[in-house]
Amino acid sequence: QVQLVESGGGLVQPGGSLRLSCAASRSIESIYAMAWYRQAPGKQRELVARIKSDGSTDYADSVKGRFTISSSTAAKAVYLQMSSLKPEDTAVYYCNVVTWSPRDYWGQGTQVTVSS
C-alpha cells in the first residue's frame, strides 16, 4: 500500500513563505497527476495546485503568482512553494496522487497557519 507523507507545515506570519513536501513510500506507476488540496475549518476541500505527467500545471485563482508546484520523479515527491502567505491560506494541506488506472492516493495532511 502506498503512503503519502506530507511535511513542512507550520505557523508563519503574513507575507512569509513555507515549502511543503510530500513523499511517497514507494514508486507509483502511471501517474496522471500530483496535486495539493487544502481544507479550512468549515469549508470544503479545494484544489490548490496540480501538476500533470506532461508537466502542465493548474492553480487556484487565489494562489496564482504566489504558490509554485513542482515534482521529482526520482524522489517520488511533490512540493508546494508558498510565498506571500495570507491569513486566508490557513488550512490543512493534503497531498494527492492520481494514476491512470485510476487510483487515488491521499496524505494525512499538514497544518499551515498564517497569523501574526
C-alpha positions in Angstrom: 0.0 0.0 0.0 1.4 3.4 -1.0 1.6 6.0 1.7 2.0 9.7 1.1 3.6 11.7 3.9 3.4 15.5 3.9 5.8 17.8 5.8 6.8 21.4 6.0 3.6 22.9 7.5 3.7 25.2 10.5 3.0 28.7 11.8 4.1 31.6 9.6 3.5 35.4 9.7 1.5 37.0 6.9 3.9 37.7 3.9 6.1 34.8 4.9 6.9 31.6 3.0 6.7 27.9 3.5 7.6 24.9 1.4 5.5 21.8 1.7 6.8 18.4 0.7 5.0 15.1 0.0 6.9 11.9 -0.3 5.6 8.5 -1.5 6.6 5.4 0.4 7.3 3.6 -2.8 7.2 4.2 -6.5 3.8 4.8 -8.1 3.3 3.7 -11.6 1.4 5.5 -14.3 0.9 8.8 -12.5 -1.6 11.1 -14.2 -1.3 14.0 -11.8 0.1 15.1 -8.4 -1.7 17.8 -6.5 -2.1 19.8 -3.4 -5.5 20.4 -1.8 -6.5 22.3 1.3 -9.3 22.4 3.7 -10.0 25.3 6.0 -12.3 24.9 9.0 -16.0 24.8 8.0 -15.1 24.8 4.3 -14.9 22.2 1.6 -11.6 20.7 0.4 -10.4 22.7 -2.6 -7.7 22.2 -5.2 -4.7 24.4 -4.7 -2.3 23.3 -7.4 -1.8 20.3 -9.7 1.0 19.1 -11.9 0.2 16.5 -14.6 2.5 13.9 -16.0 3.2 16.1 -19.1 4.5 18.8 -16.8 1.5 21.2 -17.2 0.3 22.9 -14.0 -3.0 24.4 -12.7 -3.5 26.7 -9.9 -6.5 28.0 -7.9 -7.0 31.7 -8.8 -6.4 32.6 -5.1 -2.8 31.3 -5.2 -1.7 32.2 -8.7 1.6 34.1 -8.7 2.2 33.1 -5.0 2.4 29.3 -5.0 4.5 27.0 -7.2 4.1 23.3 -7.5 6.9 21.0 -8.6 7.7 17.3 -8.5 10.6 14.9 -8.6 10.2 11.5 -10.1 13.5 10.4 -8.6 12.5 11.5 -5.2 8.9 10.2 -5.6 7.8 13.6 -4.3 5.8 16.7 -4.9 6.4 20.1 -3.5 4.5 23.3 -2.9 6.4 26.5 -2.5 4.2 29.1 -0.9 5.1 32.7 -0.8 3.3 36.0 0.3 1.2 33.9 2.6 -2.1 35.4 3.8 -4.3 34.5 6.7 -6.9 33.1 4.3 -4.3 30.5 3.3 -4.7 28.9 6.7 -5.8 25.3 6.3 -4.8 21.7 6.4 -2.9 20.9 3.2 -3.3 17.5 1.6 -1.1 15.8 -1.0 -2.9 13.8 -3.7 -1.7 11.4 -6.4 -4.0 10.1 -9.2 -2.9 7.4 -11.6 -4.2 6.4 -15.0 -5.8 3.2 -13.5 -7.4 5.3 -11.9 -6.3 5.1 -8.3 -6.4 7.9 -5.9 -3.9 8.3 -3.0 -4.1 10.9 -0.2 -1.7 12.0 2.5 -2.7 12.6 6.1 -2.5 16.4 5.8 -0.2 19.1 7.3 -1.4 22.2 9.1 -0.5 25.6 7.7 -1.4 28.6 9.9 -0.8 32.1 8.7 -1.1 34.5 11.6 0.7 37.4 13.3 
